């Protein structure tokens, strides 16, 4: 039974649809932009070094970055905050803030 319940919480893309526990999160399709203090987010369950969404410097939206998208950078124009959490299956996911650490890696902000 537990596997069936767990499967129901996962999107077709493989990411969870339920928000994390113990970490600040947003649902961009429902929540306001968290403001300029949040520079980058990742869909909960995704790896930020592979796919994250970063605020455009002139505050003109958000763009995807990471090993899975940088080769498409010319095809990833800025998107609105409401679009940030949608996966390829067009499912809105919760997002968490991430930041670049001293080693150049990305970590989830507590």
N, C-alpha and C positions, 0 to 999 in steps of 0.2 A: 504494500500500500504506500509506503514512504516514497518509493521511486515514482509512482504515478503522481503523487502530490508534487514532488520536486519537478517533474517534467512539465506540469501545468504552470509552474512559475517561470519557465524558460520560454523565451521567444524562439521563433524559427531560426533566428540568427545565432542562437546559442547563449545569449546574454540574459541575465535575470530581469524580470519585469517588476519585481518588488524592490523597494529601496533598501539600502544598507542600514544596519543598526550601529549606533555609536559614532556616526560621522555625519557632518552637515551634507545635505543633498538637496537637489532641486529637480522639479519636473518642468523643463522649459515650456512645454505646451500648456502648463497651468500656472506656473510661478513667474513672477517678474524677474528680470535680469538682476543678478545679485550685486551689480555695481562694479566700478572700476577696480576694486580691490581683488576681484577674482579675474585673473588673467588667462587661465586655462582650465578646462574641465575634460573629463573623460566619462563615457557611458559606464555606469557601474558594471564591473565585471570585465571590462576591456582593459588592455594593457596600454598605458599612456605612451610608452615608447613606440608602440605600433600604430596607434590611432588616438589622437586627442584633438580637441577643438580649442583654438587660441583666439583671444580677442584681437581684432585688427587694431594696430596702433592708433589710427585716427578715430577709433570707436565707431567704425562704419560696418560693424558686423563681426562675424566669427568665421575662421577658416580652419579646415582640417589639416593636421600635420602628423608626421610619424612615418615609420618605415613602410607602412602599408598604403600611404597616400602621397608622400612627397614626390613620387615620380609622376603623379597626376596634378601637381600643383597648378599648372596652367589651366586645368579643367575644374578646379575647386574654387569658384568665386566666393566672396563673402556671403554668408547666410545670416538670417535673422536669429535672434535668441530662440524663438519658438521652434526653429528647425534643428537646433543643435543636437537634440537627443534622439532623432529619428534614425533608425538603422535601415539597412537595405530592404528589410521586410515591411517598412513604413510603420513600425511600431515605436511609440514614444517610450523612452527609457529614463530612469532617474540618472542624474549625472552628479559627480563629485568633483570638487576642486582639486587640482594637482599643481605642483610647483617643481621647478628644476632644482635639484640639490647640488651640493658642492662638487660632486663627482660627474655632473652632467646628466645624471639619470633623472627620472621623473618619479615623484612620490605623491601619494594622496595626502592632502592637507587634513589635519585632525580638527 
